[in-house]
Amino acid sequence: MSEECTPGYIKKVREKFSGKMICGLCSEAVKEEMEKNGGKREEALKEHMNACVSFNRVGRAYPVLLQAEAMREILKKNRAKSLSPRDKGEGGQKKGGIARSSSCIPAITKEINAHNMVK
């Protein structure tokens, strides 16, 4: 999996990506970003480059922080989806999903205490 970097190839890539030389993997990431933003190549390229800068600044030196940041972003997206007004059914009640319940710790404690009393 290699590409010959001929002057023609380099010119073609730079024309396609605003004068920047990017690898095939990055070009695929830019294509995916374009699908998300409605086909705006400049914005997709900028978004991808920001992600690369962030990764090189934090991810390589502190991989655990990069994982924590990724989890934070996932939770932010999920929270935004769960608060969406479209998710409300009739009467303003949220439809679907898992109902929130109380902690199971009291039930487990009660079971352990009952078990100890039997002995």
Biopython code that builds the backbone (N, CA, C, O; Angstrom):
import numpy as np
from Bio.PDB.StructureBuilder import StructureBuilder

atoms = [
    (1, "MET", "N", (0.838, -1.179, 0.000)),
    (1, "MET", "CA", (0.000, 0.000, 0.000)),
    (1, "MET", "C", (0.884, 1.243, 0.000)),
    (1, "MET", "O", (1.112, 1.870, 1.035)),
    (2, "SER", "N", (1.360, 1.571, -1.162)),
    (2, "SER", "CA", (2.172, 2.781, -1.266)),
    (2, "SER", "C", (1.768, 3.534, -2.523)),
    (2, "SER", "O", (1.220, 2.964, -3.466)),
    (3, "GLU", "N", (2.049, 4.804, -2.510)),
    (3, "GLU", "CA", (1.746, 5.653, -3.663)),
    (3, "GLU", "C", (3.037, 6.303, -4.116)),
    (3, "GLU", "O", (3.868, 6.705, -3.302)),
    (4, "GLU", "N", (3.190, 6.400, -5.404)),
    (4, "GLU", "CA", (4.350, 7.102, -5.915)),
    (4, "GLU", "C", (4.053, 8.588, -5.862)),
    (4, "GLU", "O", (3.033, 9.050, -6.374)),
    (5, "CYS", "N", (4.936, 9.314, -5.252)),
    (5, "CYS", "CA", (4.738, 10.762, -5.137)),
    (5, "CYS", "C", (5.385, 11.459, -6.329)),
    (5, "CYS", "O", (6.401, 12.141, -6.198)),
    (6, "THR", "N", (4.788, 11.277, -7.459)),
    (6, "THR", "CA", (5.265, 11.957, -8.660)),
    (6, "THR", "C", (4.784, 13.402, -8.605)),
    (6, "THR", "O", (3.823, 13.705, -7.898)),
    (7, "PRO", "N", (5.434, 14.290, -9.333)),
    (7, "PRO", "CA", (4.989, 15.686, -9.351)),
    (7, "PRO", "C", (3.511, 15.826, -9.761)),
    (7, "PRO", "O", (2.801, 16.684, -9.237)),
    (8, "GLY", "N", (3.058, 14.988, -10.689)),
    (8, "GLY", "CA", (1.655, 15.031, -11.104)),
    (8, "GLY", "C", (0.709, 14.638, -9.985)),
    (8, "GLY", "O", (-0.338, 15.261, -9.802)),
    (9, "TYR", "N", (1.076, 13.604, -9.235)),
    (9, "TYR", "CA", (0.257, 13.139, -8.122)),
    (9, "TYR", "C", (0.187, 14.207, -7.034)),
    (9, "TYR", "O", (-0.888, 14.499, -6.508)),
    (10, "ILE", "N", (1.335, 14.784, -6.702)),
    (10, "ILE", "CA", (1.397, 15.829, -5.675)),
    (10, "ILE", "C", (0.531, 17.016, -6.079)),
    (10, "ILE", "O", (-0.199, 17.566, -5.255)),
    (11, "LYS", "N", (0.611, 17.405, -7.331)),
    (11, "LYS", "CA", (-0.186, 18.530, -7.824)),
    (11, "LYS", "C", (-1.684, 18.234, -7.705)),
    (11, "LYS", "O", (-2.467, 19.089, -7.292)),
    (12, "LYS", "N", (-2.061, 17.026, -8.070)),
    (12, "LYS", "CA", (-3.469, 16.621, -8.013)),
    (12, "LYS", "C", (-4.003, 16.673, -6.578)),
    (12, "LYS", "O", (-5.096, 17.184, -6.336)),
    (13, "VAL", "N", (-3.226, 16.142, -5.629)),
    (13, "VAL", "CA", (-3.646, 16.144, -4.223)),
    (13, "VAL", "C", (-3.747, 17.568, -3.695)),
    (13, "VAL", "O", (-4.712, 17.914, -3.014)),
    (14, "ARG", "N", (-2.754, 18.392, -4.006)),
    (14, "ARG", "CA", (-2.770, 19.773, -3.514)),
    (14, "ARG", "C", (-3.924, 20.572, -4.103)),
    (14, "ARG", "O", (-4.501, 21.415, -3.416)),
    (15, "GLU", "N", (-4.267, 20.325, -5.353)),
    (15, "GLU", "CA", (-5.403, 21.013, -5.960)),
    (15, "GLU", "C", (-6.704, 20.615, -5.271)),
    (15, "GLU", "O", (-7.606, 21.430, -5.073)),
    (16, "LYS", "N", (-6.769, 19.361, -4.920)),
    (16, "LYS", "CA", (-7.990, 18.843, -4.293)),
    (16, "LYS", "C", (-8.154, 19.326, -2.853)),
    (16, "LYS", "O", (-9.282, 19.506, -2.394)),
    (17, "PHE", "N", (-7.055, 19.537, -2.136)),
    (17, "PHE", "CA", (-7.113, 19.876, -0.719)),
    (17, "PHE", "C", (-6.490, 21.232, -0.403)),
    (17, "PHE", "O", (-5.700, 21.354, 0.533)),
    (18, "SER", "N", (-6.837, 22.219, -1.162)),
    (18, "SER", "CA", (-6.467, 23.616, -0.891)),
    (18, "SER", "C", (-4.972, 23.833, -0.704)),
    (18, "SER", "O", (-4.557, 24.583, 0.180)),
    (19, "GLY", "N", (-4.177, 23.189, -1.519)),
    (19, "GLY", "CA", (-2.733, 23.394, -1.468)),
    (19, "GLY", "C", (-2.023, 22.559, -0.431)),
    (19, "GLY", "O", (-0.808, 22.677, -0.275)),
    (20, "LYS", "N", (-2.746, 21.718, 0.283)),
    (20, "LYS", "CA", (-2.135, 20.902, 1.326)),
    (20, "LYS", "C", (-1.908, 19.489, 0.807)),
    (20, "LYS", "O", (-2.731, 18.941, 0.074)),
    (21, "MET", "N", (-0.794, 18.919, 1.196)),
    (21, "MET", "CA", (-0.465, 17.548, 0.834)),
    (21, "MET", "C", (-0.877, 16.664, 1.992)),
    (21, "MET", "O", (-0.272, 16.724, 3.062)),
    (22, "ILE", "N", (-1.906, 15.837, 1.795)),
    (22, "ILE", "CA", (-2.349, 14.953, 2.862)),
    (22, "ILE", "C", (-2.320, 13.515, 2.369)),
    (22, "ILE", "O", (-2.386, 13.249, 1.169)),
    (23, "CYS", "N", (-2.220, 12.600, 3.315)),
    (23, "CYS", "CA", (-2.131, 11.182, 2.965)),
    (23, "CYS", "C", (-3.514, 10.634, 2.617)),
    (23, "CYS", "O", (-4.527, 11.311, 2.792)),
    (24, "GLY", "N", (-3.538, 9.407, 2.124)),
    (24, "GLY", "CA", (-4.791, 8.763, 1.735)),
    (24, "GLY", "C", (-5.726, 8.556, 2.909)),
    (24, "GLY", "O", (-6.940, 8.702, 2.763)),
    (25, "LEU", "N", (-5.185, 8.217, 4.077)),
    (25, "LEU", "CA", (-6.015, 8.017, 5.268)),
    (25, "LEU", "C", (-6.686, 9.329, 5.672)),
    (25, "LEU", "O", (-7.874, 9.352, 5.993)),
    (26, "CYS", "N", (-5.924, 10.413, 5.655)),
    (26, "CYS", "CA", (-6.498, 11.722, 5.994)),
    (26, "CYS", "C", (-7.526, 12.160, 4.956)),
    (26, "CYS", "O", (-8.525, 12.791, 5.301)),
    (27, "SER", "N", (-7.290, 11.831, 3.697)),
    (27, "SER", "CA", (-8.255, 12.217, 2.667)),
    (27, "SER", "C", (-9.584, 11.497, 2.885)),
    (27, "SER", "O", (-10.646, 12.062, 2.627)),
    (28, "GLU", "N", (-9.527, 10.255, 3.360)),
    (28, "GLU", "CA", (-10.764, 9.527, 3.684)),
    (28, "GLU", "C", (-11.473, 10.170, 4.867)),
    (28, "GLU", "O", (-12.700, 10.266, 4.881)),
    (29, "ALA", "N", (-10.708, 10.609, 5.855)),
    (29, "ALA", "CA", (-11.303, 11.275, 7.014)),
    (29, "ALA", "C", (-11.971, 12.585, 6.588)),
    (29, "ALA", "O", (-13.042, 12.931, 7.088)),
    (30, "VAL", "N", (-11.342, 13.302, 5.672)),
    (30, "VAL", "CA", (-11.916, 14.550, 5.166)),
    (30, "VAL", "C", (-13.204, 14.248, 4.401)),
    (30, "VAL", "O", (-14.179, 14.989, 4.522)),
    (31, "LYS", "N", (-13.219, 13.172, 3.618)),
    (31, "LYS", "CA", (-14.430, 12.794, 2.887)),
    (31, "LYS", "C", (-15.582, 12.504, 3.853)),
    (31, "LYS", "O", (-16.715, 12.923, 3.618)),
    (32, "GLU", "N", (-15.285, 11.783, 4.942)),
    (32, "GLU", "CA", (-16.323, 11.489, 5.934)),
    (32, "GLU", "C", (-16.829, 12.770, 6.580)),
    (32, "GLU", "O", (-18.029, 12.935, 6.802)),
    (33, "GLU", "N", (-15.912, 13.667, 6.877)),
    (33, "GLU", "CA", (-16.305, 14.944, 7.483)),
    (33, "GLU", "C", (-17.168, 15.751, 6.522)),
    (33, "GLU", "O", (-18.094, 16.442, 6.946)),
    (34, "MET", "N", (-16.868, 15.666, 5.233)),
    (34, "MET", "CA", (-17.681, 16.358, 4.224)),
    (34, "MET", "C", (-19.102, 15.802, 4.208)),
    (34, "MET", "O", (-20.060, 16.556, 4.038)),
    (35, "GLU", "N", (-19.244, 14.504, 4.381)),
    (35, "GLU", "CA", (-20.571, 13.899, 4.424)),
    (35, "GLU", "C", (-21.367, 14.426, 5.608)),
    (35, "GLU", "O", (-22.579, 14.618, 5.509)),
    (36, "LYS", "N", (-20.691, 14.661, 6.725)),
    (36, "LYS", "CA", (-21.363, 15.172, 7.917)),
    (36, "LYS", "C", (-21.801, 16.624, 7.749)),
    (36, "LYS", "O", (-22.881, 17.005, 8.201)),
    (37, "ASN", "N", (-20.960, 17.437, 7.096)),
    (37, "ASN", "CA", (-21.241, 18.872, 7.042)),
    (37, "ASN", "C", (-21.906, 19.330, 5.751)),
    (37, "ASN", "O", (-22.013, 20.532, 5.508)),
    (38, "GLY", "N", (-22.342, 18.416, 4.941)),
    (38, "GLY", "CA", (-23.072, 18.793, 3.733)),
    (38, "GLY", "C", (-22.196, 19.055, 2.523)),
    (38, "GLY", "O", (-22.620, 19.754, 1.603)),
    (39, "GLY", "N", (-20.998, 18.519, 2.498)),
    (39, "GLY", "CA", (-20.149, 18.614, 1.316)),
    (39, "GLY", "C", (-19.209, 19.804, 1.259)),
    (39, "GLY", "O", (-18.655, 20.089, 0.197)),
    (40, "LYS", "N", (-19.012, 20.503, 2.358)),
    (40, "LYS", "CA", (-18.118, 21.669, 2.383)),
    (40, "LYS", "C", (-16.689, 21.201, 2.651)),
    (40, "LYS", "O", (-16.321, 20.889, 3.783)),
    (41, "ARG", "N", (-15.900, 21.160, 1.586)),
    (41, "ARG", "CA", (-14.543, 20.610, 1.671)),
    (41, "ARG", "C", (-13.631, 21.444, 2.564)),
    (41, "ARG", "O", (-12.881, 20.886, 3.365)),
    (42, "GLU", "N", (-13.680, 22.763, 2.442)),
    (42, "GLU", "CA", (-12.799, 23.617, 3.247)),
    (42, "GLU", "C", (-13.055, 23.413, 4.743)),
    (42, "GLU", "O", (-12.116, 23.301, 5.531)),
    (43, "GLU", "N", (-14.330, 23.366, 5.124)),
    (43, "GLU", "CA", (-14.667, 23.162, 6.535)),
    (43, "GLU", "C", (-14.228, 21.776, 7.002)),
    (43, "GLU", "O", (-13.723, 21.622, 8.114)),
    (44, "ALA", "N", (-14.423, 20.773, 6.152)),
    (44, "ALA", "CA", (-14.035, 19.411, 6.501)),
    (44, "ALA", "C", (-12.521, 19.308, 6.685)),
    (44, "ALA", "O", (-12.044, 18.660, 7.617)),
    (45, "LEU", "N", (-11.782, 19.942, 5.803)),
    (45, "LEU", "CA", (-10.320, 19.936, 5.897)),
    (45, "LEU", "C", (-9.868, 20.643, 7.171)),
    (45, "LEU", "O", (-8.977, 20.164, 7.873)),
    (46, "LYS", "N", (-10.480, 21.771, 7.461)),
    (46, "LYS", "CA", (-10.136, 22.527, 8.673)),
    (46, "LYS", "C", (-10.439, 21.700, 9.925)),
    (46, "LYS", "O", (-9.629, 21.661, 10.852)),
    (47, "GLU", "N", (-11.595, 21.045, 9.956)),
    (47, "GLU", "CA", (-11.985, 20.211, 11.098)),
    (47, "GLU", "C", (-11.003, 19.060, 11.285)),
    (47, "GLU", "O", (-10.596, 18.763, 12.409)),
    (48, "HIS", "N", (-10.626, 18.418, 10.197)),
    (48, "HIS", "CA", (-9.682, 17.308, 10.292)),
    (48, "HIS", "C", (-8.308, 17.794, 10.764)),
    (48, "HIS", "O", (-7.668, 17.147, 11.593)),
    (49, "MET", "N", (-7.872, 18.904, 10.247)),
    (49, "MET", "CA", (-6.562, 19.434, 10.659)),
    (49, "MET", "C", (-6.572, 19.811, 12.139)),
    (49, "MET", "O", (-5.574, 19.615, 12.832)),
    (50, "ASN", "N", (-7.692, 20.353, 12.630)),
    (50, "ASN", "CA", (-7.801, 20.666, 14.058)),
    (50, "ASN", "C", (-7.704, 19.397, 14.898)),
    (50, "ASN", "O", (-7.068, 19.390, 15.952)),
    (51, "ALA", "N", (-8.342, 18.320, 14.425)),
    (51, "ALA", "CA", (-8.275, 17.036, 15.137)),
    (51, "ALA", "C", (-6.839, 16.513, 15.155)),
    (51, "ALA", "O", (-6.384, 15.989, 16.172)),
    (52, "CYS", "N", (-6.129, 16.650, 14.046)),
    (52, "CYS", "CA", (-4.730, 16.201, 13.980)),
    (52, "CYS", "C", (-3.845, 17.007, 14.926)),
    (52, "CYS", "O", (-3.001, 16.444, 15.622)),
    (53, "VAL", "N", (-4.037, 18.310, 14.949)),
    (53, "VAL", "CA", (-3.250, 19.172, 15.844)),
    (53, "VAL", "C", (-3.510, 18.783, 17.294)),
    (53, "VAL", "O", (-2.576, 18.666, 18.088)),
    (54, "SER", "N", (-4.776, 18.583, 17.635)),
    (54, "SER", "CA", (-5.137, 18.190, 18.993)),
    (54, "SER", "C", (-4.501, 16.859, 19.355)),
    (54, "SER", "O", (-3.960, 16.697, 20.449)),
    (55, "PHE", "N", (-4.567, 15.906, 18.432)),
    (55, "PHE", "CA", (-3.970, 14.598, 18.689)),
    (55, "PHE", "C", (-2.471, 14.723, 18.896)),
    (55, "PHE", "O", (-1.928, 14.145, 19.838)),
    (56, "ASN", "N", (-1.798, 15.462, 18.038)),
    (56, "ASN", "CA", (-0.345, 15.594, 18.153)),
    (56, "ASN", "C", (0.065, 16.345, 19.412)),
    (56, "ASN", "O", (1.127, 16.081, 19.975)),
    (57, "ARG", "N", (-0.772, 17.282, 19.858)),
    (57, "ARG", "CA", (-0.458, 18.075, 21.039)),
    (57, "ARG", "C", (-0.698, 17.272, 22.315)),
    (57, "ARG", "O", (0.133, 17.291, 23.223)),
    (58, "VAL", "N", (-1.819, 16.574, 22.391)),
    (58, "VAL", "CA", (-2.202, 15.890, 23.623)),
    (58, "VAL", "C", (-2.065, 14.376, 23.506)),
    (58, "VAL", "O", (-1.494, 13.730, 24.385)),
    (59, "GLY", "N", (-2.582, 13.818, 22.435)),
    (59, "GLY", "CA", (-2.686, 12.371, 22.304)),
    (59, "GLY", "C", (-1.391, 11.618, 22.362)),
    (59, "GLY", "O", (-1.323, 10.554, 22.977)),
    (60, "ARG", "N", (-0.380, 12.130, 21.750)),
    (60, "ARG", "CA", (0.900, 11.411, 21.740)),
    (60, "ARG", "C", (1.589, 11.481, 23.096)),
    (60, "ARG", "O", (2.188, 10.502, 23.540)),
    (61, "ALA", "N", (1.507, 12.629, 23.754)),
    (61, "ALA", "CA", (2.175, 12.790, 25.043)),
    (61, "ALA", "C", (1.361, 12.201, 26.197)),
    (61, "ALA", "O", (1.919, 11.626, 27.132)),
    (62, "TYR", "N", (0.034, 12.352, 26.122)),
    (62, "TYR", "CA", (-0.843, 11.920, 27.215)),
    (62, "TYR", "C", (-2.009, 11.094, 26.657)),
    (62, "TYR", "O", (-3.127, 11.602, 26.567)),
    (63, "PRO", "N", (-1.771, 9.846, 26.286)),
    (63, "PRO", "CA", (-2.836, 9.049, 25.662)),
    (63, "PRO", "C", (-4.070, 8.864, 26.549)),
    (63, "PRO", "O", (-5.182, 8.753, 26.034)),
    (64, "VAL", "N", (-3.892, 8.830, 27.870)),
    (64, "VAL", "CA", (-5.032, 8.667, 28.767)),
    (64, "VAL", "C", (-5.929, 9.897, 28.706)),
    (64, "VAL", "O", (-7.153, 9.779, 28.749)),
    (65, "LEU", "N", (-5.326, 11.067, 28.608)),
    (65, "LEU", "CA", (-6.128, 12.290, 28.482)),
    (65, "LEU", "C", (-6.911, 12.294, 27.179)),
    (65, "LEU", "O", (-8.042, 12.778, 27.134)),
    (66, "LEU", "N", (-6.322, 11.764, 26.126)),
    (66, "LEU", "CA", (-7.019, 11.682, 24.847)),
    (66, "LEU", "C", (-8.240, 10.772, 24.966)),
    (66, "LEU", "O", (-9.304, 11.089, 24.434)),
    (67, "GLN", "N", (-8.094, 9.653, 25.655)),
    (67, "GLN", "CA", (-9.227, 8.753, 25.861)),
    (67, "GLN", "C", (-10.311, 9.426, 26.703)),
    (67, "GLN", "O", (-11.501, 9.292, 26.417)),
    (68, "ALA", "N", (-9.897, 10.139, 27.728)),
    (68, "ALA", "CA", (-10.866, 10.836, 28.581)),
    (68, "ALA", "C", (-11.614, 11.893, 27.781)),
    (68, "ALA", "O", (-12.823, 12.054, 27.943)),
    (69, "GLU", "N", (-10.912, 12.607, 26.930)),
    (69, "GLU", "CA", (-11.546, 13.630, 26.089)),
    (69, "GLU", "C", (-12.531, 12.995, 25.113)),
    (69, "GLU", "O", (-13.610, 13.536, 24.869)),
    (70, "ALA", "N", (-12.157, 11.848, 24.557)),
    (70, "ALA", "CA", (-13.058, 11.145, 23.637)),
    (70, "ALA", "C", (-14.320, 10.703, 24.365)),
    (70, "ALA", "O", (-15.419, 10.830, 23.824)),
    (71, "MET", "N", (-14.185, 10.192, 25.567)),
    (71, "MET", "CA", (-15.358, 9.785, 26.351)),
    (71, "MET", "C", (-16.225, 10.993, 26.683)),
    (71, "MET", "O", (-17.453, 10.900, 26.664)),
    (72, "ARG", "N", (-15.603, 12.110, 26.984)),
    (72, "ARG", "CA", (-16.357, 13.331, 27.283)),
    (72, "ARG", "C", (-17.180, 13.767, 26.071)),
    (72, "ARG", "O", (-18.337, 14.163, 26.210)),
    (73, "GLU", "N", (-16.586, 13.693, 24.898)),
    (73, "GLU", "CA", (-17.294, 14.062, 23.670)),
    (73, "GLU", "C", (-18.460, 13.112, 23.397)),
    (73, "GLU", "O", (-19.537, 13.548, 22.990)),
    (74, "ILE", "N", (-18.245, 11.829, 23.618)),
    (74, "ILE", "CA", (-19.316, 10.848, 23.420)),
    (74, "ILE", "C", (-20.467, 11.138, 24.376)),
    (74, "ILE", "O", (-21.630, 11.126, 23.973)),
    (75, "LEU", "N", (-20.148, 11.397, 25.636)),
    (75, "LEU", "CA", (-21.192, 11.696, 26.613)),
    (75, "LEU", "C", (-21.925, 12.987, 26.277)),
    (75, "LEU", "O", (-23.141, 13.084, 26.447)),
    (76, "LYS", "N", (-21.177, 13.979, 25.799)),
    (76, "LYS", "CA", (-21.816, 15.235, 25.405)),
    (76, "LYS", "C", (-22.815, 15.008, 24.282)),
    (76, "LYS", "O", (-23.925, 15.540, 24.314)),
    (77, "LYS", "N", (-22.420, 14.217, 23.287)),
    (77, "LYS", "CA", (-23.306, 13.937, 22.159)),
    (77, "LYS", "C", (-24.532, 13.164, 22.616)),
    (77, "LYS", "O", (-25.650, 13.473, 22.203)),
    (78, "ASN", "N", (-24.332, 12.157, 23.470)),
    (78, "ASN", "CA", (-25.457, 11.368, 23.970)),
    (78, "ASN", "C", (-26.393, 12.211, 24.823)),
    (78, "ASN", "O", (-27.611, 12.052, 24.754)),
    (79, "ARG", "N", (-25.835, 13.095, 25.619)),
    (79, "ARG", "CA", (-26.664, 13.973, 26.466)),
    (79, "ARG", "C", (-27.483, 14.903, 25.590)),
    (79, "ARG", "O", (-28.664, 15.128, 25.853)),
    (80, "ALA", "N", (-26.865, 15.445, 24.550)),
    (80, "ALA", "CA", (-27.594, 16.345, 23.649)),
    (80, "ALA", "C", (-28.734, 15.606, 22.967)),
    (80, "ALA", "O", (-29.815, 16.165, 22.779)),
    (81, "LYS", "N", (-28.500, 14.364, 22.600)),
    (81, "LYS", "CA", (-29.554, 13.572, 21.962)),
    (81, "LYS", "C", (-30.667, 13.266, 22.945)),
    (81, "LYS", "O", (-31.843, 13.297, 22.582)),
    (82, "SER", "N", (-30.307, 12.970, 24.195)),
    (82, "SER", "CA", (-31.330, 12.585, 25.168)),
    (82, "SER", "C", (-32.186, 13.768, 25.584)),
    (82, "SER", "O", (-33.298, 13.577, 26.075)),
    (83, "LEU", "N", (-31.697, 14.979, 25.399)),
    (83, "LEU", "CA", (-32.468, 16.160, 25.761)),
    (83, "LEU", "C", (-33.216, 16.757, 24.581)),
    (83, "LEU", "O", (-33.815, 17.826, 24.694)),
    (84, "SER", "N", (-33.181, 16.079, 23.472)),
    (84, "SER", "CA", (-33.820, 16.586, 22.273)),
    (84, "SER", "C", (-35.331, 16.626, 22.439)),
    (84, "SER", "O", (-35.919, 15.655, 22.915)),
    (85, "PRO", "N", (-35.983, 17.743, 22.053)),
    (85, "PRO", "CA", (-37.436, 17.829, 22.146)),
    (85, "PRO", "C", (-38.135, 16.818, 21.250)),
    (85, "PRO", "O", (-39.285, 16.462, 21.509)),
    (86, "ARG", "N", (-37.473, 16.351, 20.212)),
    (86, "ARG", "CA", (-38.073, 15.367, 19.313)),
    (86, "ARG", "C", (-38.289, 14.035, 20.000)),
    (86, "ARG", "O", (-39.119, 13.239, 19.559)),
    (87, "ASP", "N", (-37.552, 13.775, 21.085)),
    (87, "ASP", "CA", (-37.673, 12.503, 21.781)),
    (87, "ASP", "C", (-38.887, 12.451, 22.697)),
    (87, "ASP", "O", (-39.152, 11.418, 23.311)),
    (88, "LYS", "N", (-39.611, 13.525, 22.797)),
    (88, "LYS", "CA", (-40.762, 13.576, 23.686)),
    (88, "LYS", "C", (-41.987, 13.013, 22.991)),
    (88, "LYS", "O", (-42.242, 13.307, 21.822)),
    (89, "GLY", "N", (-42.723, 12.225, 23.696)),
    (89, "GLY", "CA", (-43.970, 11.682, 23.172)),
    (89, "GLY", "C", (-45.126, 12.597, 23.549)),
    (89, "GLY", "O", (-44.927, 13.779, 23.830)),
    (90, "GLU", "N", (-46.315, 12.053, 23.552)),
    (90, "GLU", "CA", (-47.491, 12.828, 23.922)),
    (90, "GLU", "C", (-47.398, 13.189, 25.399)),
    (90, "GLU", "O", (-46.915, 12.400, 26.210)),
    (91, "GLY", "N", (-47.861, 14.379, 25.738)),
    (91, "GLY", "CA", (-47.846, 14.817, 27.130)),
    (91, "GLY", "C", (-46.478, 15.189, 27.644)),
    (91, "GLY", "O", (-46.309, 15.361, 28.851)),
    (92, "GLY", "N", (-45.494, 15.320, 26.773)),
    (92, "GLY", "CA", (-44.158, 15.746, 27.181)),
    (92, "GLY", "C", (-43.323, 14.641, 27.803)),
    (92, "GLY", "O", (-42.198, 14.892, 28.237)),
    (93, "GLN", "N", (-43.845, 13.432, 27.854)),
    (93, "GLN", "CA", (-43.093, 12.316, 28.423)),
    (93, "GLN", "C", (-42.084, 11.802, 27.414)),
    (93, "GLN", "O", (-42.364, 11.718, 26.218)),
    (94, "LYS", "N", (-40.924, 11.463, 27.906)),
    (94, "LYS", "CA", (-39.897, 10.917, 27.026)),
    (94, "LYS", "C", (-40.285, 9.503, 26.632)),
    (94, "LYS", "O", (-40.694, 8.709, 27.479)),
    (95, "LYS", "N", (-40.160, 9.187, 25.351)),
    (95, "LYS", "CA", (-40.515, 7.845, 24.895)),
    (95, "LYS", "C", (-39.271, 6.993, 24.732)),
    (95, "LYS", "O", (-38.200, 7.506, 24.409)),
    (96, "GLY", "N", (-39.407, 5.714, 24.949)),
    (96, "GLY", "CA", (-38.296, 4.789, 24.779)),
    (96, "GLY", "C", (-37.232, 4.966, 25.844)),
    (96, "GLY", "O", (-37.442, 5.683, 26.823)),
    (97, "GLY", "N", (-36.109, 4.329, 25.662)),
    (97, "GLY", "CA", (-34.988, 4.455, 26.579)),
    (97, "GLY", "C", (-35.176, 3.613, 27.829)),
    (97, "GLY", "O", (-36.170, 2.902, 27.976)),
    (98, "ILE", "N", (-34.224, 3.703, 28.709)),
    (98, "ILE", "CA", (-34.244, 2.942, 29.950)),
    (98, "ILE", "C", (-34.724, 3.868, 31.057)),
    (98, "ILE", "O", (-34.247, 4.995, 31.194)),
    (99, "ALA", "N", (-35.665, 3.381, 31.837)),
    (99, "ALA", "CA", (-36.184, 4.191, 32.941)),
    (99, "ALA", "C", (-35.133, 4.296, 34.033)),
    (99, "ALA", "O", (-34.386, 3.352, 34.292)),
    (100, "ARG", "N", (-35.088, 5.430, 34.652)),
    (100, "ARG", "CA", (-34.148, 5.648, 35.738)),
    (100, "ARG", "C", (-34.699, 5.010, 37.003)),
    (100, "ARG", "O", (-35.896, 5.105, 37.270)),
    (101, "SER", "N", (-33.848, 4.364, 37.781)),
    (101, "SER", "CA", (-34.290, 3.727, 39.016)),
    (101, "SER", "C", (-33.368, 4.143, 40.145)),
    (101, "SER", "O", (-32.354, 4.804, 39.924)),
    (102, "SER", "N", (-33.726, 3.753, 41.349)),
    (102, "SER", "CA", (-32.877, 4.076, 42.485)),
    (102, "SER", "C", (-31.718, 3.085, 42.539)),
    (102, "SER", "O", (-31.662, 2.124, 41.772)),
    (103, "SER", "N", (-30.818, 3.335, 43.442)),
    (103, "SER", "CA", (-29.642, 2.489, 43.589)),
    (103, "SER", "C", (-30.029, 1.093, 44.073)),
    (103, "SER", "O", (-31.026, 0.926, 44.775)),
    (104, "CYS", "N", (-29.244, 0.108, 43.698)),
    (104, "CYS", "CA", (-29.500, -1.261, 44.136)),
    (104, "CYS", "C", (-28.768, -1.573, 45.441)),
    (104, "CYS", "O", (-28.925, -2.666, 45.987)),
    (105, "ILE", "N", (-27.981, -0.641, 45.943)),
    (105, "ILE", "CA", (-27.192, -0.878, 47.158)),
    (105, "ILE", "C", (-28.089, -1.235, 48.349)),
    (105, "ILE", "O", (-27.770, -2.188, 49.060)),
    (106, "PRO", "N", (-29.209, -0.511, 48.607)),
    (106, "PRO", "CA", (-30.056, -0.901, 49.739)),
    (106, "PRO", "C", (-30.578, -2.330, 49.620)),
    (106, "PRO", "O", (-30.644, -3.043, 50.621)),
    (107, "ALA", "N", (-30.946, -2.755, 48.429)),
    (107, "ALA", "CA", (-31.453, -4.112, 48.235)),
    (107, "ALA", "C", (-30.367, -5.143, 48.515)),
    (107, "ALA", "O", (-30.628, -6.176, 49.131)),
    (108, "ILE", "N", (-29.151, -4.862, 48.063)),
    (108, "ILE", "CA", (-28.039, -5.793, 48.295)),
    (108, "ILE", "C", (-27.715, -5.857, 49.782)),
    (108, "ILE", "O", (-27.478, -6.939, 50.318)),
    (109, "THR", "N", (-27.703, -4.705, 50.452)),
    (109, "THR", "CA", (-27.417, -4.653, 51.886)),
    (109, "THR", "C", (-28.476, -5.441, 52.659)),
    (109, "THR", "O", (-28.145, -6.198, 53.572)),
    (110, "LYS", "N", (-29.744, -5.262, 52.295)),
    (110, "LYS", "CA", (-30.835, -5.976, 52.952)),
    (110, "LYS", "C", (-30.668, -7.483, 52.783)),
    (110, "LYS", "O", (-30.874, -8.247, 53.726)),
    (111, "GLU", "N", (-30.296, -7.903, 51.583)),
    (111, "GLU", "CA", (-30.099, -9.330, 51.307)),
    (111, "GLU", "C", (-28.939, -9.883, 52.130)),
    (111, "GLU", "O", (-29.039, -10.985, 52.670)),
    (112, "ILE", "N", (-27.859, -9.147, 52.232)),
    (112, "ILE", "CA", (-26.690, -9.597, 53.008)),
    (112, "ILE", "C", (-27.057, -9.696, 54.478)),
    (112, "ILE", "O", (-26.713, -10.672, 55.144)),
    (113, "ASN", "N", (-27.761, -8.680, 54.987)),
    (113, "ASN", "CA", (-28.170, -8.698, 56.398)),
    (113, "ASN", "C", (-29.095, -9.875, 56.677)),
    (113, "ASN", "O", (-28.957, -10.533, 57.708)),
    (114, "ALA", "N", (-30.029, -10.148, 55.783)),
    (114, "ALA", "CA", (-30.943, -11.294, 55.959)),
    (114, "ALA", "C", (-30.163, -12.590, 55.955)),
    (114, "ALA", "O", (-30.459, -13.495, 56.735)),
    (115, "HIS", "N", (-29.167, -12.693, 55.084)),
    (115, "HIS", "CA", (-28.336, -13.894, 55.004)),
    (115, "HIS", "C", (-27.543, -14.088, 56.294)),
    (115, "HIS", "O", (-27.411, -15.214, 56.772)),
    (116, "ASN", "N", (-27.014, -13.000, 56.862)),
    (116, "ASN", "CA", (-26.235, -13.076, 58.096)),
    (116, "ASN", "C", (-27.112, -13.460, 59.284)),
    (116, "ASN", "O", (-26.643, -14.148, 60.192)),
    (117, "MET", "N", (-28.379, -13.029, 59.299)),
    (117, "MET", "CA", (-29.275, -13.330, 60.404)),
    (117, "MET", "C", (-29.650, -14.811, 60.401)),
    (117, "MET", "O", (-29.921, -15.382, 61.457)),
    (118, "VAL", "N", (-29.667, -15.434, 59.226)),
    (118, "VAL", "CA", (-30.031, -16.836, 59.114)),
    (118, "VAL", "C", (-28.965, -17.725, 59.722)),
    (118, "VAL", "O", (-29.279, -18.777, 60.278)),
    (119, "LYS", "N", (-27.724, -17.323, 59.626)),
    (119, "LYS", "CA", (-26.598, -18.125, 60.128)),
    (119, "LYS", "C", (-26.635, -18.282, 61.595)),
    (119, "LYS", "O", (-25.758, -18.928, 62.169)),
]
sb = StructureBuilder()
sb.init_structure("model")
sb.init_model(0)
sb.init_chain("A")
sb.init_seg("    ")
for serial, (resi, resn, name, xyz) in enumerate(atoms, 1):
    if name == "N":
        sb.init_residue(resn, " ", resi, " ")
    sb.init_atom(name, np.array(xyz, "f"), 0.0, 1.0, " ", f" {name:<3s}", serial, name[0])
structure = sb.get_structure()
